[in-house]
Amino acid sequence: MQVPDGTPRVLQNSAAWIWLVAVEGEPDVAASVAHLAGRVQEEVAPDVEAFLEELVGMGLLEESAPRR
C-alpha cells in the first residue's frame, strides 16, 4: 500500500512469496521463490521478473543496485 492515500492490495500465493522475498532484500528473488514453490528456477524466473517489474512500475517496490 502506498501511504497515506494508497489503495491496499492483497497478494496471495506466489505473489505474496515474491513480495516477501523482495522486501527482505534477497538478491535472487527467482531462486528463493523457486525453492519455496519446490520448482526449478528456470520455470519461475520469467513470471517472477515480470511481477517484480509490475510492482516497480506501480511504485510499490524500488529497484536497488546489485550487491557487491
C-alpha positions in Angstrom: 0.0 0.0 0.0 1.3 3.4 -0.9 0.9 5.6 2.2 -1.1 7.7 3.1 -3.6 7.6 0.3 -2.8 4.4 -1.4 -5.1 1.6 -2.4 -4.5 -1.6 -0.3 -3.5 -4.6 -2.4 -3.8 -8.2 -1.2 -1.1 -10.6 -2.5 -1.7 -14.3 -2.3 0.2 -17.4 -3.1 3.3 -16.9 -5.2 2.7 -13.2 -5.5 3.0 -12.9 -1.7 6.2 -15.0 -1.7 7.7 -12.8 -4.4 6.8 -9.7 -2.4 8.1 -11.0 0.9 11.4 -12.3 -0.6 11.9 -9.0 -2.5 11.3 -6.7 0.5 13.7 -8.8 2.6 16.4 -7.8 0.2 17.1 -11.2 -1.3 19.4 -10.6 -4.3 18.0 -13.6 -6.3 14.2 -13.5 -5.8 13.5 -16.0 -8.5 15.8 -18.6 -6.9 14.2 -18.1 -3.5 10.7 -18.3 -4.8 11.5 -21.4 -6.8 12.8 -23.0 -3.6 9.7 -22.1 -1.7 7.5 -23.5 -4.5 9.5 -26.6 -5.0 10.1 -25.7 -8.6 13.2 -25.2 -10.8 14.3 -21.6 -11.0 14.1 -21.5 -14.8 10.4 -22.4 -14.6 9.5 -19.5 -12.4 12.1 -16.8 -13.3 10.2 -15.2 -16.2 7.0 -14.8 -14.1 8.9 -13.6 -11.1 10.8 -11.0 -13.1 7.6 -9.8 -14.8 5.8 -9.4 -11.5 8.8 -7.5 -10.0 8.7 -5.1 -12.9 5.0 -4.7 -12.4 5.5 -3.9 -8.7 8.2 -1.4 -9.6 6.0 0.2 -12.3 3.2 0.7 -9.7 5.7 2.3 -7.3 5.3 -0.5 -4.8 8.9 -1.5 -4.9 12.1 0.3 -5.9 15.0 -1.3 -7.8 18.2 -1.3 -5.9 21.8 -1.6 -7.2 23.1 -5.2 -7.2 25.1 -6.1 -4.1 28.8 -6.5 -4.5 
